[in-house]
Amino acid sequence: MKRIITIVLALGALAATTVGAQTAAPAASPAAMPRASAPAAAAPAPAAPAATGSDAMEGLAAYYSSRLEGRKTATGQTFRQSRLTAAHQTLPFGTRVKVTHAQNGRSVVVVINDRGPTQAGRVIDLSRSAAGKLGMLRAGLAPVKLEVVAAAPAQKAK
């Protein structure tokens, strides 16, 4: 163990001199190094903010791959392409959102039951059924505006 520490200290001193540092800090022995304190207790995650009717977002929408049919969503529900559902990064599960296609004006109301999208620039992932109602199946992506229609129902205390 002493040999490894000696090698590491020697390499550190060599690196400091070859980089051209004006003043190299003296190498500290392992015994003199401060010990890491115990990790602080994790603070509870903040509750998701309540959605209001004035919440509005704009960005790109995409729709789920058919390979995800039958898999569990973040809420534990089974994903079905035929349902009017969607994934959003921050809106509470159960929130009803009106999604309006920015180019053709079509809109659909979906229920948030999953988390996503994970790609940059996208604000929502839709089921195939919802994407069809917006007329975006051929394109795959569409510019949309999101408006919260109804906040998620209050959860019962356990």
Stockholm file with secondary structure:
# STOCKHOLM 1.0

chainA/1-158         MKRIITIVLALGALAATTVGAQTAAPAASPAAMPRASAPAAAAPAPAAPAATGSDAMEGLAAYYSSRLEGRKTATGQTFRQSRLTAAHQTLPFGTRVKVTHAQNGRSVVVVINDRGPTQAGRVIDLSRSAAGKLGMLRAGLAPVKLEVVAAAPAQKAK
#=GR chainA/1-158 SS CHHHHHHHHHHHHHHHHHTTCSSCCCCCCGGGSCCCCCCCCCCCCCCCCCCCTTCEEEEEEEECCGGGTTCBCTTSCBCCTTSCEEECSSSCTTCEEEEEETTTCCEEEEEEEECCCCSTTEEEEECHHHHHHHTCTTTSEEEEEEEEEECCCCCCCC
#=GC SS_cons         CHHHHHHHHHHHHHHHHHTTCSSCCCCCCGGGSCCCCCCCCCCCCCCCCCCCTTCEEEEEEEECCGGGTTCBCTTSCBCCTTSCEEECSSSCTTCEEEEEETTTCCEEEEEEEECCCCSTTEEEEECHHHHHHHTCTTTSEEEEEEEEEECCCCCCCC
//
